[in-house]
């Protein structure tokens, strides 16, 4: 859930600070920077919400892992931005873990947090 909150926060920032984000994306050399910012903002908001809700977590993790690979390559390695060289790799590892293990046992993950009821043992 924490990673979902981080993605949601960064996604919202792409809408709230749109002009600043567009300038950054233009500096990265991306075509149609304005459209890219909206698209990545939507991906991060929706992906973050899916992770928080525990719905479609593996698909969300796959898409967000791709987002982090691009962030690491383009703004991290390409531009030396610290957040893309520190937080993005951590988020990438978390997304790979979610891909491998699934959503886990969160309150909204679709799994009950209550222990399973005991079943009567069969007679011997």
C-alpha positions in Angstrom: 0.0 0.0 0.0 2.9 2.4 0.7 4.2 2.1 -2.8 0.7 2.8 -4.1 0.6 6.0 -2.1 4.0 7.0 -3.5 2.8 6.4 -7.1 -0.5 8.2 -6.4 1.4 11.2 -5.0 3.8 11.4 -8.0 0.9 10.9 -10.4 -1.1 13.8 -8.8 1.9 16.0 -9.0 2.0 15.6 -12.7 -1.4 17.2 -12.9 -0.9 19.8 -10.2 2.6 20.9 -11.4 1.9 20.2 -15.0 4.0 23.0 -16.5 7.1 22.1 -14.5 6.7 18.4 -15.4 6.3 19.3 -19.1 9.6 21.3 -18.9 11.3 18.3 -17.4 9.9 15.9 -20.0 11.0 18.3 -22.8 14.5 18.3 -21.2 14.5 14.5 -21.4 14.0 14.9 -25.2 10.6 13.1 -25.2 8.3 14.0 -28.1 4.8 15.4 -27.2 6.0 16.1 -23.6 2.6 17.5 -22.7 0.8 14.3 -23.7 3.5 12.2 -22.0 3.0 14.0 -18.7 -0.7 13.4 -18.8 -0.3 9.8 -19.7 2.4 9.0 -17.1 0.3 11.0 -14.5 -2.7 8.8 -15.3 -0.7 5.6 -15.2 0.8 6.5 -11.8 -2.6 7.6 -10.3 -4.5 4.6 -11.6 -1.7 2.2 -10.8 -1.2 3.6 -7.4 -5.0 3.3 -6.6 -5.0 -0.3 -7.9 -2.1 -1.2 -5.6 -3.8 0.5 -2.6 -7.1 -1.3 -3.3 -5.4 -4.6 -4.0 -7.2 -5.0 -7.3 -5.3 -6.0 -10.4 -2.1 -5.6 -8.5 0.1 -7.8 -10.8 -1.0 -5.9 -13.9 -0.6 -2.5 -12.1 2.9 -3.7 -10.9 3.9 -4.7 -14.4 2.9 -1.3 -15.9 4.5 0.6 -13.0 7.7 -1.4 -13.2 7.9 -0.3 -16.8 7.3 3.3 -15.7 10.2 2.9 -13.2 12.6 1.4 -15.8 11.9 4.4 -18.0 12.4 6.8 -15.2 15.7 5.2 -14.2 16.9 5.2 -17.8 15.7 8.6 -19.0 15.8 10.9 -16.0 18.1 8.9 -13.7 20.9 7.7 -15.9 20.3 10.2 -18.7 19.9 13.3 -16.6 21.4 12.3 -13.2 18.2 13.1 -11.3 18.6 11.8 -7.7 15.0 10.7 -7.2 15.2 8.6 -10.3 18.5 7.0 -9.1 17.3 6.4 -5.6 13.5 6.0 -5.1 12.7 4.7 -8.6 15.0 1.6 -8.2 13.4 0.9 -4.8 9.9 1.1 -6.4 11.1 -1.1 -9.2 12.2 -3.8 -6.8 8.9 -3.5 -4.9 6.9 -3.9 -8.2 8.9 -6.9 -9.1 8.1 -8.4 -5.7 4.4 -7.7 -6.2 4.6 -9.3 -9.7 6.2 -12.4 -8.1 4.2 -12.7 -4.9 0.9 -11.0 -5.6 -0.9 -8.4 -3.5 -0.3 -9.8 0.0 -2.8 -9.7 2.8 -4.0 -6.1 3.0 -7.4 -5.1 4.2 -8.5 -4.3 0.6 -6.7 -7.1 -1.1 -9.8 -9.3 -1.4 -8.6 -11.7 1.3 -10.1 -11.8 4.7 -7.9 -10.8 7.6 -9.8 -13.1 9.9 -8.3 -16.5 10.6 -10.0 -19.4 8.9 -12.6 -21.2 11.0 -11.5 -24.6 12.3 -13.0 -27.5 10.4 -14.1 -30.6 12.4 -11.6 -33.4 12.2 -12.7 -36.5 10.5 -13.3 -39.7 12.6 -10.5 -42.2 12.6 
